[in-house]
Amino acid sequence: MPSEEPQILAEAILDTLREAILVLDAALRVKMANRSFCRTFRVKREETENKLIYELGDGQWNIPKLRILLEEVRFGKMKVEDFEVVRNFPGIGQRFMLLNARRIQRKTGQPRILLAIEDISERKAVERALQLHAKELERSNEDLQQFAYVASHDLQEPLRMITSFTQLLAKRYNGKFDADADEFIAYIADGADRMRGMIDDLLAYARLDSQKAEFAPTDCEAILADAVANLGRAIEENGATVTHDPLPTVMADSDQLSRLFQNLLSNAIKFRAADPPAVHVSARRNGNEWHFSVRDNGIGIDPEHFERIFLVFQRLHGKSEYSGTGIGLAICRKIVVGHGGRIWTESQAGMGSTFCFTMPA
Ligand code: ADP
């Protein structure tokens, strides 16, 4: 290979790269500025030759952080990587740069320093836009939560008025109008009652955001026992049995975990088939999480509704078939997600349902 060939090859490679590159001598004078450097920072190659790097242009490269970097490669480390600097260049504007520098020892003569400059301004701009976007989303989410809370809270008062005056009307005027009027009053009372249920549930749903969860070791067997006790009446009326495997202690907010178990159990009993409800709760360790399941022998769920049932106010049945507001599972999901887990259902219509969720172990 002719002796000048490696030199030509090296220069060709440097000129082809997209990264801006400077080759400096031991005194930090520019021995070579590649094409990308000249183009990006708008300097002519002749203007760079043998110039001290800090004198390039109008001294824009006299950057304190760059000085530190170059001194380090000159006298200390062989290379320094991913050194971020930001600089305002006249006519070009603010540039974020990622610098890599390395000292090249030569067989003869002083060492050289290779400085590679990656312009990351665009990436930074995208990052900043994403951060702003995330902040904006967080803010609007908070607004929405606040709105749900205030709306449901403030709706309670006028509803109480409707309910109490309807009750008064029913008590005082029952039988004094015609039969239709009595029926209408009963409809108003029923509607107001359902609305109260929905508002209470919506408030409970919104409260999950505003009240901070308090995590502590929580014994799931004790929580399940409480839930069974609270559902005593429904269990008795339906002749239901609730069994369970050994359940673990997990880090959780005990109030929220109670609500989770209670909602899942009450659904398992409510959406029963002809046989008396038989509900089984189990848990098994799977790596760094607990996998819980609540299995019932009820009416089951068609897989096409698996996602929908976890949304607020989404129900698969009319109020005359099964009572409820359609918020129970949305609350369950919010609780599980707030604990760092996932929730889903496995079911076949007519074959019973299994609700599964995970909790970090
Ligand atoms: P609600 O119980 O008030 O209707 P949920 O959010 O708890 O509201 O449940 C949403 C819907 O999911 C229910 O209306 C029902 O159609 C379905 N579902 C929930 N749990 C079960 C279950 N164990 N078996 C069958 N269907 C269920």
Residues whose N, C-alpha, C, O or C-beta is under 5 A from the ligand:
A	BS01	ADP	N267 A268 F271 G298 G300 I301 I309 Q314 R315 L316 H317 S323 G324 T325 G326 I327 G328 L329 A330 S353
